[in-house]
Amino acid sequence: MRDGRGGGVRAGGRVAVLALLWGSTFLWIDLALEGFNPVQITFVRCALGAALLLVLARRAGVRLPRGRKAVGRLLVAAFLCNTLPFALFSLGQQSVDSGVAGVLNATTPLWSLLIGLLAGERGALGARRLAGLATGFAGTVLIFAPWQPGALAGWAALALLGAAVSYALAFTWMGRMPAGQGVPAIGLSAAQLTAATVLAALLLPWGGPPPRAPGAVPVIALLVLGIFATGVTFHLTYRTILAEGPTQAAAVGYLLPVVSVLLGAVVLGERVGWRVLAGMAVVLGGVVLTRWGAGARPKAPARGDGERPQPLPAR
C-alpha cells in the first residue's frame, strides 16, 4: 500500500514500536539491577547496542566518522547522550520506581528550553513557551511534593533529573557541534554507541560489586535493554527522522512516560499515586506548550546522503 493512508499507518506503527521500546527501558533497568550494578548495566547496554549497529553499518557498507574533530565531538555526544544518563538512570532506579523515572525523563525538552534561554537563544523566547516551561516544572514539583512527609527526594531522584539535564545538554552540544557530516545515520549512531562503550568501560573499576549473583531474569533484562531498547531504538529513531522528520520522532516523547508508568504498574506492581499521574499530565502539558507552533523541519533525503543526522539519546 503506497497511498497516504498506508504511509500514515507505517509511520504510526513505527512511533508505537519506538514508544514501547523507549518506555520499556526503565522496566529492564529495574529488573537488571537485581543482578548487576549501575556501571555494569551502563557498559553492557552500550556494548550490545554498539555491536548491533556496527553489524548493520557493515552490512550496509557504511564507514564510521573519521578525523580528530569528528571523533572528539562524538566522544562528547556519547558521554552526554549515553554514558552519563545511562549511569544516572541506573543509579536513580535503585531507589525510585521505574514509572517515576520515565516521567522525570519526559522533562528533557523543558531543560533544553531552559538551557536555550540561559544561552541567549532568541528562538527560545515567547510567552507561550515560557508558560510551558513554568507549567512543566510545576508538574515536576508536584511529583516531588517536597511539602509532604516521605516526599520523593534525595540523591536518587536528583540523579534521574540529572539524566534528563544531560540529554538536554547533549541536544545543545550536537546542535552547535554536529559530528560526522555526510555520514549516514547508521554509521553515526554506531560510532556514538561505540564511543559510549569505551567511556563506560573506564568506569567499571569504580562500579563496585554487583548486588548478587545474576540470575536468568537480570541477564535476560540486560540483553533486551542493550539489543532492543538501545540498539534497535537508535536505529528506528533515525529511520523515523529520515522518513517522517524530527517532529514525528519527537511525538514518541509524549508516549514514553505513559508506557513506563503502565509497565511499572502492570509488570512490577508499582503503586501509581494520583500525584505522579497528575504531575505527568502537567509535565506533558508544559512540553506541548513549549513545542506549540514549532513547525516540522523539511524531510531528509531518503538515503540520508548529504544530511547531517544528529545523534539522539537512547533512553
LOLUMDO-205095 format. One record per residue: y, x, z of N, C-alpha, C in turn. Coordinates in Angstrom, 3 decimals, decimal comma, padded with zeros to 6 digits, m for minus. Layout:
<nodes>
n.yy  n.xx  n.zz  ca.yy  ca.xx  ca.zz  c.yy  c.xx  c.zz
Y  X  Z  Y  X  Z  Y  X  Z
...
</nodes>
This chain:
<nodes>
n.yy  n.xx  n.zz  ca.yy  ca.xx  ca.zz  c.yy  c.xx  c.zz
m001,200  000,852  000,000  000,000  000,000  000,000  001,233  000,875  000,000
002,139  000,663  m000,989  003,238  001,600  m001,121  004,595  000,930  m001,005
004,636  m000,346  m000,714  005,931  m001,000  m000,599  006,549  m000,702  000,751
007,725  m001,306  000,973  008,453  m001,017  002,205  007,694  m001,442  003,434
006,956  m002,568  003,302  006,212  m003,037  004,475  005,112  m002,059  004,852
004,442  m001,506  003,826  003,395  m000,523  004,107  003,957  000,708  004,765
005,114  001,168  004,259  005,745  002,335  004,870  006,162  002,049  006,291
006,649  000,790  006,528  007,056  000,432  007,877  005,882  000,387  008,829
004,733  m000,110  008,338  003,539  m000,147  009,181  003,088  001,258  009,528
003,082  002,145  008,534  002,675  003,529  008,795  003,630  004,196  009,775
004,943  003,973  009,582  005,933  004,572  010,483  005,762  004,045  011,903
005,548  002,709  012,010  005,349  002,125  013,333  004,092  002,640  013,996
003,030  002,786  013,197  001,791  003,324  013,745  001,953  004,744  014,234
002,709  005,549  013,474  002,927  006,939  013,868  003,719  007,016  015,169
004,740  006,155  015,293  005,534  006,131  016,516  004,683  005,676  017,695
003,812  004,681  017,479  002,958  004,191  018,565  002,004  005,283  019,039
001,407  006,009  018,091  000,498  007,097  018,468  001,249  008,179  019,222
002,447  008,519  018,738  003,243  009,538  019,420  003,599  009,103  020,837
003,992  007,838  020,991  004,349  007,346  022,324  003,153  007,411  023,262
001,968  007,071  022,758  000,764  007,123  023,589  000,433  008,562  023,973
000,521  009,483  023,006  000,211  010,885  023,292  001,228  011,489  024,257
002,497  011,292  023,974  003,536  011,841  024,856  003,476  011,200  026,235
003,348  009,867  026,255  003,337  009,179  027,539  002,134  009,520  028,390
001,015  009,878  027,733  m000,190  010,219  028,493  m000,144  011,631  029,063
000,828  012,424  028,644  000,938  013,807  029,114  000,879  013,894  030,632
001,590  013,009  031,292  001,717  013,071  032,749  000,414  012,677  033,432
m000,328  011,786  032,806  m001,653  011,439  033,313  m002,575  012,646  033,266
m002,629  013,348  032,142  m003,515  014,507  032,004  m003,111  015,627  032,953
m001,809  015,815  033,154  m001,359  016,834  034,105  m001,872  016,498  035,503
m001,734  015,231  035,889  m002,170  014,804  037,217  m003,658  015,070  037,419
m004,467  014,774  036,405  m005,916  014,996  036,505  m006,252  016,489  036,479
m005,537  017,261  035,677  m005,808  018,699  035,591  m005,461  019,418  036,884
m004,488  018,890  037,634  m004,079  019,520  038,894  m005,179  019,475  039,948
m006,229  018,683  039,719  m007,332  018,628  040,668  m008,190  019,895  040,622
m008,026  020,702  039,563  m008,842  021,911  039,467  m008,108  023,149  039,006
m006,821  023,028  038,686  m006,052  024,171  038,192  m004,675  024,184  038,848
m004,088  025,387  038,945  m002,727  025,453  039,473  m001,732  025,249  038,326
m000,459  024,977  038,637  000,523  024,660  037,595  000,682  025,730  036,524
000,640  027,008  036,899  000,806  028,071  035,901  m000,390  028,116  034,963
m001,591  027,934  035,490  m002,781  027,897  034,641  m002,705  026,742  033,650
m002,257  025,587  034,110  m002,119  024,437  033,230  m001,111  024,733  032,122
000,003  025,341  032,493  001,033  025,681  031,507  000,493  026,627  030,453
m000,200  027,666  030,887  m000,720  028,656  029,939  m001,768  028,054  029,012
m002,732  027,322  029,576  m003,831  026,803  028,761  m003,334  025,764  027,766
m002,434  024,866  028,174  m001,960  023,849  027,227  m001,152  024,472  026,110
m000,375  025,509  026,420  000,356  026,218  025,362  m000,615  026,913  024,412
m001,627  027,580  024,987  m002,582  028,330  024,171  m003,387  027,399  023,266
m003,845  026,274  023,798  m004,629  025,336  022,994  m003,778  024,709  021,893
m002,562  024,322  022,248  m001,669  023,743  021,244  m001,324  024,741  020,152
m001,061  025,981  020,553  m000,739  027,021  019,580  m001,921  027,296  018,664
m003,125  027,349  019,231  m004,324  027,620  018,422  m004,508  026,553  017,349
m004,338  025,283  017,725  m004,478  024,206  016,754  m003,445  024,332  015,639
m002,192  024,563  015,997  m001,134  024,635  014,999  m001,258  025,875  014,121
m001,740  026,976  014,686  m001,952  028,175  013,876  m003,034  027,931  012,820
m004,075  027,208  013,205  m005,128  026,868  012,237  m004,559  025,993  011,125
m003,768  024,985  011,496  m003,171  024,097  010,498  m002,210  024,853  009,590
m001,433  025,763  010,173  m000,497  026,548  009,371  m001,238  027,452  008,392
m002,326  028,051  008,861  m003,107  028,922  007,989  m003,739  028,136  006,842
m004,261  026,954  007,158  m004,863  026,120  006,112  m003,827  025,690  005,082
m002,591  025,517  005,521  m001,526  025,118  004,602  m000,896  026,310  003,888
m001,325  027,512  004,239  m000,767  028,701  003,614  000,658  028,994  004,030
000,994  028,602  005,249  002,367  028,774  005,755  002,454  030,029  006,609
003,462  030,838  006,350  003,689  032,037  007,148  004,652  031,728  008,288
004,465  032,405  009,394  005,315  032,196  010,559  006,660  032,903  010,361
007,692  032,460  011,102  009,001  033,111  011,004  008,914  034,596  011,341
009,702  035,386  010,652  009,728  036,819  010,894  011,162  037,290  011,057
011,286  038,504  011,548  012,613  039,055  011,764  013,014  038,998  013,219
013,783  039,991  013,637  014,153  040,104  015,053  014,953  038,894  015,538
015,911  038,419  014,731  016,738  037,293  015,151  015,908  036,020  015,296
015,062  035,755  014,308  014,253  034,536  014,350  013,311  034,548  015,545
012,673  035,695  015,790  011,743  035,799  016,909  012,484  035,648  018,237
013,643  036,268  018,344  014,433  036,162  019,572  014,844  034,726  019,868
015,282  034,010  018,837  015,680  032,617  019,028  014,485  031,735  019,377
013,353  032,031  018,769  012,154  031,270  019,081  011,695  031,503  020,516
011,854  032,719  021,011  011,470  033,002  022,390  012,295  032,173  023,368
013,602  032,079  023,110  014,457  031,263  023,980  014,062  029,797  023,874
013,840  029,317  022,635  013,439  027,925  022,439  012,103  027,640  023,119
011,159  028,571  023,009  009,844  028,390  023,623  009,951  028,333  025,141
010,816  029,158  025,720  010,985  029,162  027,171  011,586  027,848  027,650
012,647  027,379  026,983  013,337  026,177  027,419  012,597  024,895  027,050
011,895  024,917  025,919  011,206  023,719  025,424  009,800  023,563  025,972
009,167  024,676  026,284  007,746  024,611  026,615  007,408  025,267  027,947
007,540  026,585  028,038  007,057  027,285  029,219  007,684  026,764  030,509
009,009  026,711  030,555  009,685  026,283  031,783  009,432  024,821  032,113
009,678  023,861  031,196  009,441  022,462  031,571  007,977  022,137  031,824
007,052  022,765  031,080  005,633  022,525  031,344  005,292  022,922  032,783
005,793  024,088  033,197  005,515  024,558  034,553  006,174  023,662  035,591
007,408  023,231  035,325  008,120  022,388  036,287  007,466  021,018  036,433
006,983  020,448  035,331  006,296  019,166  035,437  005,013  019,302  036,254
004,273  020,359  036,001  003,036  020,558  036,762  003,324  020,789  038,243
004,378  021,547  038,536  004,767  021,764  039,926  005,187  020,460  040,590
006,031  019,703  039,909  006,548  018,475  040,483  005,479  017,428  040,712
004,518  017,349  039,792  003,488  016,315  039,907  002,452  016,615  040,973
002,573  017,749  041,632  001,726  017,977  042,794  002,072  017,008  043,920
003,318  016,491  043,905  003,770  015,596  044,976  004,318  014,268  044,480
004,612  014,170  043,197  005,239  012,964  042,640  004,293  012,307  041,650
004,252  010,974  041,651  003,373  010,229  040,751  003,684  010,523  039,284
002,648  010,398  038,453  002,806  010,675  037,026  003,757  009,687  036,360
003,731  008,415  036,786  004,628  007,428  036,203  006,088  007,757  036,457
006,387  008,168  037,680  007,760  008,561  038,012  008,175  009,783  037,208
007,248  010,725  037,003  007,545  011,911  036,197  007,942  011,514  034,782
007,232  010,535  034,211  007,564  010,077  032,873  008,931  009,422  032,814
009,278  008,667  033,845  010,591  008,017  033,878  011,702  009,057  033,991
011,526  010,048  034,856  012,548  011,090  035,009  012,677  011,923  033,738
011,583  012,066  032,996  011,647  012,778  031,732  012,559  012,066  030,741
012,662  010,738  030,873  013,494  009,952  029,965  014,982  010,214  030,157
015,366  010,950  031,202  016,783  011,268  031,413  017,250  012,425  030,533
016,368  013,016  029,752  016,742  014,163  028,909  017,969  013,895  028,041
018,047  012,755  027,314  019,244  012,519  026,494  020,527  012,461  027,306
020,430  012,003  028,547  021,623  011,949  029,400  022,110  013,354  029,734
021,174  014,247  030,059  021,554  015,626  030,332  022,103  016,295  029,078
021,542  015,957  027,916  022,041  016,524  026,658  023,496  016,137  026,438
023,804  014,868  026,703  025,179  014,401  026,542  026,105  015,073  027,544
025,650  015,204  028,795  026,466  015,847  029,820  026,738  017,303  029,462
025,734  018,004  028,977  025,918  019,398  028,562  026,904  019,473  027,405
026,812  018,504  026,476  027,768  018,466  025,374  029,187  018,262  025,860
029,359  017,396  026,848  030,688  017,172  027,417  031,234  018,439  028,070
030,375  019,092  028,856  030,803  020,318  029,534  031,118  021,432  028,542
030,416  021,389  027,388  030,645  022,413  026,361  031,841  022,082  025,478
032,465  020,929  025,709  033,656  020,568  024,958  033,391  020,030  023,570
032,203  019,456  023,354  031,895  018,899  022,034  032,576  017,541  021,888
033,432  017,410  020,895  034,164  016,162  020,701  033,244  015,008  020,345
032,149  015,318  019,659  031,216  014,273  019,265  030,571  013,592  020,460
030,632  014,230  021,622  030,010  013,654  022,811  030,919  012,660  023,523
032,214  012,548  023,095  033,154  011,690  023,771  033,025  010,248  023,291
033,679  009,345  023,989  033,638  007,934  023,621  033,334  007,098  024,838
034,045  005,950  024,978  033,898  005,118  026,169  032,476  004,603  026,317
031,858  004,173  025,192  030,511  003,621  025,280  029,506  004,672  025,735
029,628  005,870  025,203  028,678  006,927  025,563  028,883  007,372  027,008
030,142  007,422  027,439  030,413  007,767  028,835  029,870  006,688  029,777
029,994  005,424  029,363  029,437  004,334  030,168  027,917  004,449  030,224
027,307  004,823  029,107  025,858  005,022  029,086  025,435  006,155  029,989
026,231  007,223  030,007  025,929  008,360  030,870  025,957  007,933  032,336
027,014  007,198  032,719  027,133  006,737  034,107  026,001  005,765  034,454
025,661  004,888  033,526  024,587  003,923  033,759  023,246  004,631  033,944
022,967  005,575  033,062  021,692  006,296  033,141  021,523  007,045  034,442
022,578  007,704  034,874  022,474  008,452  036,124  022,441  007,511  037,330
023,031  006,326  037,198  022,907  005,330  038,268  021,451  004,888  038,404
020,772  004,759  037,270  019,349  004,438  037,313  018,537  005,534  037,979
018,922  006,796  037,729  018,234  007,921  038,358  018,421  007,888  039,875
019,633  007,584  040,309  019,904  007,474  041,748  019,089  006,335  042,351
018,954  005,229  041,603  018,167  004,101  042,088  016,706  004,497  042,296
016,172  005,331  041,395  014,792  005,791  041,535  014,641  006,675  042,769
015,614  007,569  042,979  015,542  008,485  044,118  015,818  007,766  045,432
016,710  006,772  045,421  017,052  005,972  046,609  017,251  006,839  047,844
018,241  007,742  047,823  018,420  008,649  048,963  018,815  007,945  050,258
019,206  006,666  050,184  019,623  005,927  051,370  018,449  005,340  052,155
017,233  005,433  051,600  016,080  004,840  052,255  015,198  005,907  052,906
014,542  005,563  054,026  013,572  006,493  054,617  012,405  006,718  053,656
011,928  007,926  053,593  010,831  008,237  052,691  011,240  008,220  051,236
012,522  008,466  050,961  013,020  008,434  049,589  012,397  009,548  048,765
012,397  009,339  047,447  011,881  010,346  046,529  012,874  011,495  046,481
012,560  012,579  047,136  013,473  013,720  047,201  012,655  014,976  047,408
013,340  016,086  047,545  012,655  017,334  047,780  012,492  018,146  046,513
011,855  019,305  046,658  011,756  020,243  045,551  010,938  019,686  044,395
009,922  018,855  044,665  009,066  018,342  043,594  009,849  017,448  042,642
010,631  016,525  043,196  011,433  015,643  042,351  012,504  016,435  041,606
013,087  017,424  042,279  014,086  018,264  041,622  013,466  019,077  040,488
012,198  019,485  040,661  011,512  020,213  039,590  011,370  019,337  038,351
011,066  018,048  038,546  010,937  017,132  037,414  012,271  016,935  036,711
013,340  016,796  037,474  014,662  016,697  036,856  015,024  018,007  036,159
014,615  019,126  036,761  014,873  020,425  036,134  014,198  020,549  034,785
013,012  019,949  034,643  012,320  019,974  033,358  013,116  019,203  032,307
013,673  018,054  032,695  014,480  017,271  031,760  015,741  018,036  031,362
016,354  018,722  032,322  017,539  019,533  032,027  017,175  020,683  031,089
016,004  021,263  031,290  015,555  022,356  030,430  015,412  021,890  028,986
014,843  020,698  028,793  014,749  020,141  027,444  016,137  019,969  026,826
017,078  019,464  027,632  018,433  019,246  027,124  019,089  020,571  026,731
018,909  021,595  027,556  019,442  022,916  027,216  018,802  023,445  025,936
017,516  023,154  025,759  016,814  023,601  024,555  017,401  022,956  023,314
017,699  021,658  023,378  018,297  020,982  022,230  019,646  021,622  021,872
020,437  021,917  022,899  021,741  022,534  022,656  021,578  023,907  022,022
020,656  024,698  022,557  020,412  026,043  022,018  019,956  025,988  020,566
018,994  025,108  020,287  018,432  025,046  018,936  019,404  024,453  017,936
020,329  023,620  018,427  021,343  023,097  017,531  022,334  024,161  017,091
022,579  025,119  017,977  023,549  026,177  017,662  022,895  027,429  017,112
021,641  027,646  017,477  020,938  028,858  017,046  019,616  028,483  016,376
019,670  027,854  015,198  018,416  027,478  014,534  017,588  028,698  014,182
016,284  028,567  014,348  015,382  029,684  014,066  014,479  029,330  012,892
014,168  030,321  012,091  013,194  030,107  011,025  013,698  029,242  009,896
014,947  029,434  009,456  015,477  028,643  008,356  014,594  028,808  007,117
014,238  027,676  006,499  013,395  027,722  005,323  011,915  027,751  005,622
011,542  027,861  006,899  010,130  027,868  007,287  009,661  026,431  007,467
008,566  026,015  006,846  008,060  024,649  007,043  007,808  024,355  008,515
007,850  023,074  008,839  007,776  022,653  010,237  006,523  023,149  010,940
005,388  023,123  010,260  004,141  023,520  010,916  004,177  024,987  011,316
004,794  025,829  010,483  004,901  027,248  010,824  005,835  027,480  011,991
006,937  026,732  012,020  007,906  026,887  013,101  007,334  026,427  014,433
006,661  025,277  014,431  006,090  024,773  015,686  004,944  025,651  016,169
004,138  026,187  015,233  003,059  027,097  015,628  003,618  028,359  016,253
004,683  028,894  015,671  005,304  030,106  016,204  005,905  029,847  017,581
006,508  028,664  017,762  007,141  028,356  019,045  006,109  028,269  020,161
005,002  027,572  019,911  003,980  027,450  020,954  003,264  028,772  021,199
003,159  029,612  020,174  002,578  030,945  020,373  003,460  031,770  021,295
004,771  031,706  021,058  005,710  032,414  021,923  005,654  031,868  023,344
005,523  030,543  023,480  005,427  029,940  024,814  004,166  030,392  025,533
003,084  030,584  024,792  001,837  031,062  025,388  002,011  032,461  025,961
002,689  033,325  025,202  002,933  034,691  025,674  003,768  034,669  026,948
004,805  033,850  026,971  005,658  033,775  028,156  004,893  033,221  029,360
004,061  032,213  029,117  003,272  031,641  030,218  002,266  032,646  030,758
001,719  033,480  029,878  000,746  034,488  030,318  001,379  035,462  031,301
002,666  035,728  031,145  003,362  036,645  032,046  003,467  036,078  033,462
003,360  034,754  033,586  003,480  034,110  034,899  002,146  033,987  035,635
001,043  034,212  034,936  m000,273  033,996  035,541  m000,506  034,759  036,847
m000,086  036,038  036,950  m000,332  036,759  038,217  000,354  036,133  039,419
001,406  035,325  039,190  002,141  034,711  040,309  001,788  033,243  040,492
000,795  032,770  039,774  000,446  031,356  039,860  m000,351  030,990  041,094
m001,004  031,953  041,695  m001,825  031,663  042,865  m003,184  031,134  042,471
m004,058  030,960  043,432  m005,412  030,462  043,143  m005,385  028,971  042,829
m006,369  028,486  042,073  m006,457  027,045  041,831  m006,800  026,323  043,119
m006,480  025,029  043,223  m006,745  024,280  044,456  m008,230  024,214  044,797
m009,082  024,196  043,783  m010,531  024,140  044,000  m011,220  024,485  042,684
m012,512  024,705  042,744  m013,261  024,979  041,523  m013,179  023,764  040,609
m012,726  023,959  039,359  m012,527  022,808  038,477  m013,841  022,127  038,107
m013,832  020,814  038,190  m014,979  020,042  037,748  m014,790  019,600  036,312
m015,608  018,652  035,886  m015,567  018,204  034,496  m014,264  017,480  034,171
m013,776  016,648  035,094  m012,579  015,847  034,819  m011,346  016,725  034,599
m011,027  017,697  035,488  m009,868  018,556  035,222  m009,997  019,359  033,933
m011,197  019,830  033,617  m011,392  020,607  032,397  m011,138  019,744  031,166
m011,712  018,542  031,151  m011,508  017,636  030,018  m010,035  017,257  029,906
m009,401  016,975  031,051  m007,982  016,611  031,037  m007,131  017,728  030,453
m007,436  018,966  030,814  m006,656  020,099  030,311  m006,884  020,303  028,817
m008,110  020,077  028,364  m008,394  020,180  026,927  m007,608  019,127  026,142
m007,605  017,899  026,633  m006,868  016,823  025,963  m005,369  017,107  026,004
m004,902  017,599  027,153  m003,484  017,913  027,309  m003,029  018,961  026,292
m003,837  020,021  026,135  m003,439  021,099  025,244  m003,598  020,757  023,780
m004,745  020,153  023,414  m005,026  019,904  021,999  m004,265  018,689  021,478
m004,354  017,582  022,196  m003,776  016,342  021,682  m002,335  016,116  022,141
m002,111  016,179  023,469  m000,786  015,859  023,992  000,224  016,967  023,749
m000,241  018,138  023,298  000,689  019,224  022,983  000,629  019,575  021,493
m000,527  020,045  021,013  m000,631  020,477  019,628  m000,471  019,348  018,630
m001,274  018,287  018,758  m001,190  017,164  017,828  000,168  016,480  017,911
000,700  016,358  019,129  002,007  015,726  019,306  003,093  016,491  018,570
003,084  017,815  018,695  004,053  018,631  017,968  003,972  018,345  016,478
002,760  018,368  015,944  002,569  018,187  014,505  003,038  016,802  014,052
002,661  015,749  014,794  003,054  014,400  014,422  004,556  014,190  014,542
005,174  014,836  015,530  006,618  014,705  015,696  007,347  015,235  014,476
006,952  016,411  014,012  007,591  016,981  012,838  007,334  016,130  011,601
006,136  015,583  011,473  005,839  014,730  010,329  006,702  013,476  010,359
006,939  012,940  011,561  007,792  011,763  011,689  009,223  012,089  011,294
009,724  013,243  011,726  011,084  013,649  011,383  011,223  013,812  009,876
010,258  014,451  009,251  010,333  014,695  007,817  010,187  013,401  007,013
009,388  012,464  007,517  009,121  011,243  006,766  010,161  010,158  007,024
010,578  009,975  008,269  011,477  008,874  008,601  012,823  009,304  009,160
012,969  010,585  009,486  014,222  011,049  010,060  014,163  011,148  011,568
015,098  011,893  012,174  015,064  012,126  013,618  015,316  010,888  014,464
016,012  009,878  013,915  016,273  008,676  014,698  014,978  007,937  015,014
014,090  007,850  014,018  012,803  007,203  014,236  011,984  007,968  015,267
012,016  009,307  015,184  011,282  010,113  016,154  011,845  009,920  017,553
013,164  009,766  017,648  013,793  009,593  018,958  013,392  008,271  019,602
012,977  007,285  018,781  012,565  005,992  019,329  011,372  006,139  020,259
010,591  007,201  020,072  009,436  007,428  020,932  009,879  007,588  022,380
011,050  008,182  022,574  011,540  008,424  023,921  011,724  007,162  024,739
011,979  006,024  024,064  012,152  004,775  024,792  010,814  004,203  025,260
009,755  004,516  024,532  008,430  004,003  024,886  007,702  004,907  025,872
008,053  006,186  025,875  007,329  007,178  026,674  007,253  006,821  028,161
008,369  006,488  028,831  008,255  006,182  030,261  007,446  004,923  030,532
007,501  003,953  029,608  006,710  002,734  029,781  005,225  003,076  029,752
004,828  003,905  028,791  003,426  004,311  028,676  002,992  005,084  029,915
003,817  006,014  030,374  003,441  006,835  031,530  003,281  005,989  032,788
004,155  005,014  032,979  004,062  004,139  034,154  002,800  003,278  034,081
002,523  002,706  032,902  001,336  001,859  032,743  000,048  002,657  032,958
m000,030  003,852  032,372  m001,234  004,667  032,529  m001,410  005,106  033,985
m000,317  005,469  034,627  m000,402  005,873  036,030  m000,913  004,743  036,911
m000,456  003,514  036,621  m000,864  002,368  037,430  m002,308  001,959  037,140
m002,679  001,922  035,864  m003,998  001,430  035,475  m005,090  002,462  035,737
m004,850  003,716  035,349  m005,894  004,740  035,433  m005,932  005,399  036,808
m004,755  005,729  037,339  m004,708  006,474  038,597  m004,470  005,574  039,812
m004,203  004,301  039,574  m003,963  003,392  040,682  m002,660  003,656  041,405
m001,671  004,221  040,710  m000,379  004,494  041,337  000,368  003,187  041,596
001,020  003,135  042,730  001,799  001,942  043,073  003,153  002,019  042,372
003,459  000,986  041,622  004,728  000,928  040,896  005,640  m000,057  041,613
006,615  000,461  042,341  007,538  m000,392  043,075  008,634  m000,941  042,183
009,316  m001,947  042,681  010,383  m002,573  041,916  011,499  m001,593  041,623
011,718  m000,643  042,564  012,819  000,302  042,392  012,586  001,226  041,197
011,343  001,667  041,014  011,027  002,526  039,871  011,188  001,748  038,566
010,695  000,495  038,550  010,818  m000,322  037,341  012,277  m000,615  037,019
013,051  m000,970  038,061  014,471  m001,245  037,833  015,201  000,020  037,399
014,878  001,140  038,046  015,511  002,400  037,668  015,180  002,789  036,244
013,923  002,569  035,834  013,531  002,876  034,458  014,335  002,031  033,477
014,483  000,745  033,769  015,229  m000,138  032,877  016,690  000,298  032,774
017,279  000,682  033,904  018,682  001,110  033,900  018,841  002,438  033,149
017,917  003,376  033,379  017,979  004,653  032,671  017,887  004,452  031,159
016,904  003,646  030,732  016,739  003,407  029,300  017,943  002,660  028,724
018,514  001,751  029,517  019,736  001,078  029,069  020,873  002,065  028,866
020,997  003,018  029,786  022,021  004,047  029,640  021,787  004,917  028,413
020,518  005,263  028,161  020,196  006,076  026,987  020,540  005,328  025,705
020,240  004,015  025,672  020,579  003,211  024,492  022,085  003,229  024,253
022,871  003,090  025,310  024,332  003,119  025,167  024,824  004,461  024,637
024,223  005,554  025,114  024,680  006,873  024,653  024,341  007,106  023,189
023,322  006,421  022,677  022,907  006,618  021,292  023,414  005,518  020,367
024,103  004,530  020,909  024,558  003,387  020,117  025,521  003,850  019,016
025,193  003,484  017,798  026,072  003,841  016,690  025,870  005,243  016,163
024,935  006,011  016,767  024,650  007,346  016,237  023,723  007,178  015,045
024,272  007,208  013,869  023,515  006,925  012,653  022,436  007,951  012,407
021,416  007,553  011,692  020,323  008,457  011,342  020,794  009,506  010,372
020,293  010,684  010,517  020,585  011,742  009,588  019,813  011,522  008,299
020,265  012,145  007,235  019,529  011,991  005,992  018,116  012,491  006,145
017,205  011,834  005,408  015,815  012,256  005,463  015,639  013,638  004,887
014,701  014,358  005,433  014,405  015,682  004,935  013,546  015,567  003,689
013,532  016,592  002,842  012,652  016,581  001,690  011,211  016,415  002,125
010,405  015,853  001,252  009,028  015,525  001,611  008,248  016,730  002,077
008,480  017,888  001,466  007,717  019,080  001,824  008,407  019,886  002,905
009,668  019,560  003,196  010,387  020,302  004,229  010,945  021,608  003,718
010,847  021,907  002,401  011,345  023,162  001,884  012,867  023,158  001,907
013,425  024,253  002,359  014,860  024,396  002,402  015,499  023,695  003,580
014,742  022,983  004,342  015,253  022,270  005,508  015,174  023,169  006,725
015,924  022,861  007,751  015,886  023,624  008,989  015,279  022,757  010,080
013,981  022,622  010,101  013,343  021,799  011,130  013,524  022,430  012,491
013,943  021,631  013,442  014,198  022,163  014,770  012,996  021,953  015,674
012,639  022,943  016,462  011,550  022,767  017,423  011,895  021,654  018,408
010,891  020,888  018,800  011,103  019,812  019,749  010,231  020,016  020,964
010,656  019,452  022,113  009,820  019,584  023,281  008,532  018,809  023,134
007,438  019,432  023,490  006,182  018,699  023,622  006,046  018,305  025,064
006,152  017,010  025,325  006,179  016,571  026,720  004,920  016,893  027,460
</nodes>
